[in-house]
């Protein structure tokens, strides 16, 4: 994305204004596995994220989400217990992508659903 794209678009990364604000008024406190950078104002009152790539709030992991919303004061690595072996890594919202969930009767999977068991009576208006 070029210079003008950074000035006028907000949906694909931070704008020039946000980058300048982050450099001037904030301090970087951490980064997650997706490359998102987390900032805090110098007085500690505001917290924000600069996304790596598309601005999508579902790409913020639950531990950093808690930090952003002041659920705890310390950084997630310091405050939260380590992840268990059985826990899966968080992933973004897959709605609208090829990885989205589609049940067996969905149009994306052919539109064929299992046949009814026979106890179904469709409603019909009185004639």
C-alpha positions in Angstrom: 0.0 0.0 0.0 1.4 3.4 -1.0 1.6 6.6 0.9 -1.8 7.9 -0.1 -3.3 4.5 0.9 -1.9 4.9 4.4 -3.4 8.4 4.7 -6.9 7.5 3.6 -7.6 3.9 4.5 -8.0 2.3 7.9 -9.1 -1.2 7.1 -5.6 -2.5 6.0 -3.3 -1.6 8.9 -2.9 1.7 10.8 -3.2 5.1 9.2 -0.4 7.7 9.3 -2.2 9.5 12.1 -2.4 6.4 14.3 1.2 5.6 13.7 2.3 9.1 14.7 0.0 9.0 17.8 1.5 5.7 18.8 5.0 7.0 18.4 4.4 10.2 20.2 1.9 9.4 23.0 2.4 5.7 23.6 4.9 3.1 24.4 5.1 -0.4 23.0 4.4 -3.0 25.6 4.3 -6.2 23.6 3.6 -8.2 20.5 1.6 -11.4 19.9 2.2 -14.4 17.7 0.3 -12.8 14.8 2.6 -9.8 14.8 0.0 -7.4 16.3 1.7 -4.7 18.4 0.2 -3.5 21.7 0.6 0.0 23.1 -0.2 1.9 26.2 -0.3 5.6 26.9 2.5 7.0 29.0 0.1 7.6 31.9 -1.4 4.1 31.5 -5.0 5.2 30.9 -5.3 4.1 27.2 -4.4 0.8 25.6 -4.6 0.0 21.9 -3.4 -2.4 19.2 -1.8 -1.9 15.8 -2.8 -4.9 13.7 -0.4 -6.6 11.4 -2.4 -6.8 8.2 -6.2 -6.4 8.1 -7.9 -4.7 11.0 -10.0 -7.5 12.5 -10.7 -7.5 16.2 -11.1 -11.3 16.1 -7.4 -11.6 15.5 -6.6 -10.4 19.0 -6.0 -13.4 21.3 -8.1 -13.7 24.5 -5.1 -13.0 26.7 -4.3 -9.7 25.0 -8.1 -8.9 24.8 -8.2 -9.0 28.6 -5.2 -6.6 28.8 -6.8 -4.2 26.3 -9.9 -4.0 28.3 -8.1 -3.4 31.7 -9.2 -6.8 33.0 -5.8 -7.0 34.7 -2.9 -4.6 35.1 0.1 -6.6 34.1 1.0 -8.0 30.7 -0.5 -11.4 29.8 2.8 -13.2 30.0 3.3 -12.0 33.5 -0.2 -12.3 34.9 -1.8 -15.3 33.3 -0.7 -18.9 33.8 1.0 -20.6 30.9 -1.1 -22.3 28.2 -1.8 -26.0 28.8 -0.8 -28.6 26.3 -4.4 -29.4 25.4 -5.3 -25.9 24.6 -5.6 -24.8 20.9 -4.2 -21.5 19.7 -6.8 -18.8 19.1 -7.7 -18.1 15.5 -9.6 -15.3 13.9 -13.2 -15.3 12.8 -13.4 -17.5 9.6 -16.9 -16.3 8.6 -16.9 -15.5 4.9 -13.8 -17.5 4.1 -13.2 -21.0 2.8 -12.4 -22.2 6.3 -15.9 -21.2 7.7 -18.1 -23.9 9.2 -20.7 -25.3 6.9 -23.2 -28.0 8.1 -24.1 -30.9 6.0 -27.2 -29.2 4.4 -25.4 -26.0 3.5 -25.3 -24.8 -0.1 -21.5 -24.7 0.1 -21.5 -28.5 0.7 -23.9 -29.4 -2.1 -27.2 -28.4 -0.4 -28.2 -32.0 0.4 -29.5 -32.6 3.9 -30.3 -35.9 5.6 -33.8 -37.1 4.9 -36.4 -36.7 7.6 -37.1 -39.5 9.9 -40.8 -39.7 9.0 -42.2 -38.1 12.1 -42.2 -34.6 10.5 -45.6 -33.1 9.5 -45.3 -29.9 7.6 -47.7 -27.1 8.5 -50.5 -26.5 6.0 -53.0 -23.6 6.3 -56.6 -24.5 6.8 -58.5 -24.5 3.5 
